[in-house]
């Protein structure tokens, strides 16, 4: 059984995916348990001594000046969860919710939150036994944390709400019973706030999108390389000297990928052989793809920082006996980068659609049949594939409008600037889905172009396997048929990552 130990090292994107998608079990280190106990002891001291501290002995938000008695602190925490469970919309995917739970465990084990060991263990046990709360995707402002969606997770810990067990949605209490997880009889002081005041929802959504975008970037390189094969592209533009003198690492790595993918190709050309230069969408691939890669590298750095961060409020400092109310729950650092993530992925689709247009347009495709089909007129071929690509690319342009530039005050203006970071992360996810469809369309068009040139036996080291795997799923398009089935097949192939895996066995790991 594969295990992820929490408390001894920083979490990586791969660690997150191992738990959320690959079924790794979670354990907590002894050193982390010691931190949990120290923080809890200080919370209990504050309650016993009736010290005024936000969220421990007071209400929340605008009610921060309302002092709550020791006897009412438990009721306060449960009421917090029930009143804040007002998310709306479709449920977040199970892997994303598992990511939220894992990241909340990481936050609590840092020893700055004051949750009890039994509470942290309940979350871990739910992860390990496959009890996944139903969490509506909408309702978070991304400041004061992801309050509404996180509350829906805590509901299930209390035997309320709804949850999935073995893929079936049921009442939370039933899911906990079937999974063999004991329901928490109550929340103690500070615990409700410790469980919902943080950025774990936006971070889990954005982390999964970032991980998937990194893999999709490799498919974009392969799609572009197949298009170069189909259009007898000029490889001089990938000369390392060109890219080294500019210095951007994503650009340098992209050019290297294309040299390796296209190595041995007898379809590609040199400048002056068929034409002097290629259009931008071929010639500037390193610059265009590389810019998105640089963005993804920065995004990975920021996401992994936030995955390992303390985003609770108030924060407990045991060494100095202090409980400080601050603003680490504010999602602005992630809101901006998740808007950036959406833009970076949107550009991946933009350039892919422009290559589709070049492949299907008889005025631009260097001698291929109009719309990549024989007997045109009777057959429309790939004409409407470009329409569909243009439609989703246009949709991406709407979705890429930044969420982080908006703010609507809340809690009677006590919380007067919010990040909208969770919306930014969710939008990036929608853009990713659209981009994957466009890249699947480009792969289809490029393979058709290769066939029409009868160039299958002249492909490069990397494009050979990419072409083979596409053709195992979708046959040559000799006459009109239901096209969306072909697109779906290639999109599923991209999601499986089998194309990249096959190519990397031949040329080595592709660089991002």
N, C-alpha and C positions, 0 to 999 in steps of 0.2 A: 504494500500500500504506500503510495506516494504522500508525503507529508510536507506541509509548509509550516515552519516554526515561526511564530510571531514573538517579537521582542528582542531578538539578538542581531538583526540586520535590517537594512532598509529594504522596503518593498520595491520590486521592479514591475514593469508592465507584464513581463512573462510570468512572474509570480501571481499576479492578479488573474491572468487568463488561465493559469494552471488550476486555480480554485474554481473560477466561475464557469469554465467550459470543459475542463478535463477531469474534474472530480477529485482533485487533491484534497486530503483531509487537513484540517487546521488544528494546531496545538499551540499552547501559550507557554513560554519559557518561565522558569522559576524566578528569574530576575524581574520579569514583567509582573508576575503575581505580587512580588514584594513592593513594587511601585504602586500597584493598585491598592494594596493594604495601607500603605502610608497615607495616600491621598484620602482614602475613606475615613481613616482615623481623624484627620483634620476636619473633614465635613461634620462628623459626629460631634467633635469638640465645639464647633461653631453653633450647632443646634443646641447642645446642652447649655452652653454659656449665653445663649440667646443673642449672639452677635448679629447685627444687621448686615446681611450680605445678599446681593442680588441673586435671585433664583434659588437660594437656600432657605432664607427666612423672609423673603419678600415675594410679591407677585412678579409678573413678567411684562415686558414692554412698557406701556404707559402706567401699568400697575407696579412699577419698580419701587415706588415709595410706600406701598401698602405692606405693612409688616404682618407676617403670618405666624401664628403660635406654633409651638413644638408639636402640639397634638394634631395640628392641621397640615403639617408638612407632607405627610404621605398622601392625604386627599388632594393637596395642591398638585402633586406630581401626576397622579392618575387623571385628574381633571384636565391638566395641561395636554396630556396625550389625546384624550377623547375630544376636547374642543378643537385641537389643531388638526385632527384627522379629517380634513375637508378637501382632499385632492379630488380632481375631476379628470375625466377623459379615459382613454384606453390604458390598459396596464403596461407598465414598463416591462421589457423582456426579462425572463428569468435570470439570464446571465448578468444583466445589469443590476438586478436586485441583489443577487448574490455578491456582486462587487460592492454594493453599498454596505451590506452587512459586514463584509470582510474589512472594509476601510473604517467602519465604525469601531470594530474590534481593535484595529491598529491604534486608532485615536485614544480609546479608553485604556489601553495597556501602556500608554506613555506615562501614566501616573499624574496627570494634571486635571483629571475630570471628577474623581471621587465616586465613581460607580462601584458597587459591591462586586466581589468575586462571583457570586451566584448569578448576577445579572450578565456579566461578561460571558460566563460559561454557558448561559442559556443561548446567547447569540451564536457562540461557537458550535454548540450542539445542534442548533437548527441548520447551520451550514453543513455540518458533517452528516446529518441524517436526512437532508433534502427537503426540509420544510421552508418554503419560500413565500413570504407574504405577497399578497396582491397589493400593488402600489400604483395608484393612478399617476399618469405621467405629468399632469398639469397641476399647478397650484403653488409653485415655489417662486418667490421673488429673488432668491439667491442672496439674501442678506437676512440677518438673524438666523442664518443657516437655511438649509432646505427643510424648513419646519414641517410643512404639510406632508410631503412624501415620507419623510423619516418617521413621522407619527404613525403612519399606517404599518410600518414594520413593528413598532413597539406594541401596537394593538394586539398583534398575534402573540407576542411574548406574554401578554396578559390574558390570553384565551379569547380575545375579541377579534373583530375584523374577519378577513378571508385570507386563505393561503392555498398554495399549490402543494400537493404531496403526490409524488410519482406522476406528475403531469396533470393531475386532476384538481380542479378548483373546488374548495369546500370551505366550511366555516373554520375559522382559525383554531378554535378549541379542538375540533375533530382532527385537523391536520396535525396538531401537536400530539394528540393522543396516538394517532396512527404512526407517527414518526418516533414515538417513544421519548418525547421531550417534555419534561415537567413544566407546567405553566407557572410563571411567577405569581405568588399569591398577592404581592403588592410591590409598589415601587417605594423606595425609601427617599429621604431628603436628597435633593439635587439630582436624582437619577433620571427623572423625566427629561430635564433640561440637558443632562449629559448625553442622552441618547438622541436628541433631535437638533441640537444647536451645532451645526457644522455644515461643511460643503461636500459631504460624501455622495450626494445624489448627482450633482453636476459633475463631480470628479469621476465617478464610476461611468456615467454616460460618456463623458469626454474621453476617458481612458480607453474604453472599448472602441470608440470611433478612431482614436489615434492609432491604436494597434491595427485595426482593419485598414486604415488609410495607408499605413506603411506597407502592408502586404499588397494593397491595390496598386501602389506606386510601382511595384515590380511588374505587375501585369500591364500597366501603362507603358513601361519601357518595351515589353514584349510586343504589345499591339503596335507601337510605333515602329519597331524593327520589322514586323511583318509588312507594314505599309511601305517601308523603304524597299523591301524585297519586291513588292508588287509594282512599285513605281520606278524601279531601277535607280534608286536614290544614290546620291554622291556621298561617299564616306570620308572625303577629305575634311569635311566640317567637324569630324570627330578626332582629328589629329590632336594629341595631348598638348602640343606646344601652344595651340590656340587658347586652350582653357587654363593652362598654368599661368599665363601672363595676365589673366584677369583675377584668378585666385579664389573664386567662390567654390567651396568644397562640393556642394551639390552638383554644380555644373561639371566639375572635374570628374566626379564619380559617375555621372550619367554618361559622359563621353566614353569612359572606360567600359561601362556596361555594354554600350552599343558596339564598341570594337570587339568585345568578347562574344556577344550574341551573334554578330554578323561575320565573325571570322570564318573564312572558307567559302563565303557566298560567291556564286558566279552570276548573281542577278544584280548586284550593286555595281556602281561605276565610279570613275574618277572625274574630277572637274575637266571639262573640255572634251570628254569622250562622247557623250550624247548631248550634253548641254553644259553651259558654263557654271551655273549655280542652281540650287534648288530653292523653292519657296520657303518662307520662314518656318512653316509647320514641320518641315523636314530638316532644314539647315540649322534652325535654332532650337532643336530638341534639347540639347544639353542646357541651354540657358533657361528654357521654359520649364522643363521637368525639374531641373536642378533647383529652381527657385522654390518650388513646392517641397522638394526634399529638404532644403535648408529650413523651411518653416516647420516641417515635421520633426526635424532633429531638435529644434528649439522647444516645440510642443512636448516632445517626450521628456525633456529635461524638466520643464515646468510641471507637467502632470505627475511625474515621479516624486518631485518635491512635495506637491500637495498631498499625494497618497500617504506620505510619511509624516504629515504635519499635524500639529495640535490646533484644531479649529473650534474648540469648545469655548463657552463663556458662561459663568466666570471661570478663570483659570486658577488652579490651586498650586501654590508654590510651598511645598512642605518644608524645604530647608529654612525658609524665613517666616513661616507661619502666616503667609499672606494669601488672601483670595482676592484677585483683581478682576474687575469687570472691564473688559476691553472689547476689541472688535475682530478677533481672528475668524469669526464666522462669516465675515463679509466676503462675498464671492468675486469681488472686482478683479483680483489677480488672475482668476480663471475665466471670468466673463470675457475679458479682452482677448485672451489667447484662444478661446473656443470660437469667437468670431473670426479670428485669424485662421483657425483650422478650417472653418467653413469656406473661407475665401480660397485657401490653398487647394482644397479638394475641388471646388468649383472650377478653378483654372485647369485642373487635370482633365475634367470633362470638356471644357471649352476647346482645348487644343485637339483632343480626340475627335470631337465633332467636325472640326475644320479639316482634319485628315480624311474623315468619311466623305465630306463634300468633294475633296480632291479626287478621291477614288471613284466616285460615281459620276462625276461631271465630265462629259466627253471633251469639253474644252480645256480641261485641266489635268486629265489622267494619263497623258502621254501615250495615247493610242489604244487604251482599253475600250471595250464596247460601252455605249451609254448605259448607265445604271447597272453595269456589271452583269449583263445578261445577253445571251444570244437570242436572235429573233425578237429584237426589241420592237415594241409597238403592240404585238400580241402579248408579249410579256413586259411587265413593268419593272421586274427585277428588284433592285435595292433602292429604287426611287424613294419610297416612303420610309425606308429605314432612316434616311437622312432627315426626313420630316420629324420622325419620332425622336431622334437624337436632338434636333434643334428644339423641340418642345421641352424636353427635360432639362436641357442646358439653359433655356430661358427661365424655367421654373427655378433653377439653381440661382440665377441672378437675383430673383426676388428673395429667395431664402438667405442669400449671402448678405443682405442688409443687416448691419450689426444690431444685435439686441442690447448690447451694453451701453448704447448711447441713450437709452431710455431709463427713466426712473420715476416711480409713482410712490409718494410717501405713504407710510402705513403706521398703524398703532398710534393714531391721533397725533401724527407728525413727530413722535418720539424717534421713529425709525425713518428718517427723512431722505435718505439716499440708499437705494438698493441696486443690486448689480444686474439682475435678469440673466445671471450666468447659466442657470439651468436651461433656460430657453435657448441660449446660444449653443449649448452642448447638444440639445435635442435637434436644433436646426442643422447642425453639422452632420448629425446622423442621417437626416433626410437627404442632404446633399450627397453624402457618401453612397446611399442606395441608388440615387440617380446616376452618379458618376460610374458606378459599376455597370449599369445598363449600357451607357454610352460606350464604355471600353469593350464590352462584349460585342456591341454592334461593329466597332472598328475591327476587332479580330475577325468577325465573320466576313466583312467586306474585303479585308486584306487577304484572307485565305482564298476568297473567290477570285481576286485579282491575280494571285499566284497561279491558280488553276487555269485561268484564261490565257495567261502567258505561257502555260505549260512549263512552269519553272519549279515544279515540286522537287526535282532532283538536283536543283542548283542552290538550295537553301543553305544558310550558314549553320554553324555549330549549335546555336541556341534556337534559332527560328525553326529548325527542322523538327524538334520535339514539340514546340508550341503548335506548329501546323498539324502535326500528326494527331495530337490530342484533340484539337478542335474537330478534325475530320473524323475521328472516332465517334464523336457525338452528333455531328451534322455533316451530311453528305453534300457534294457539289450541287449547286443550284442550277439545274439545266432548264427548268421551266417554273412558272409561278406556282407557289404553294403557300400554306399558312405560315407566315414569316415569324410571328411572335413565338412559336414553338422553338424555332431555331435560336432566337435571341435568348429565350429562357434557358435553353440547354447550355449555351456558352456562359451565361451569367452564373448558373449553378456550378459549372466547371471552375470559374474564377473563385467563387465562394469556397470551394473545396481546397483551393490552393495547389491542386495537383499539377497544373501547368508549370508553376514556378518551381515546385519540387523536382519535376522531371528535368527542366532546363538546368537547374543548379547542380544536378548530378553530373552534368556534362561540362559546364563552364565554370563551376564553382559558385560560391554565394554572390548574388547580385548585390550591389552596393546602393544604399539609400542615403 
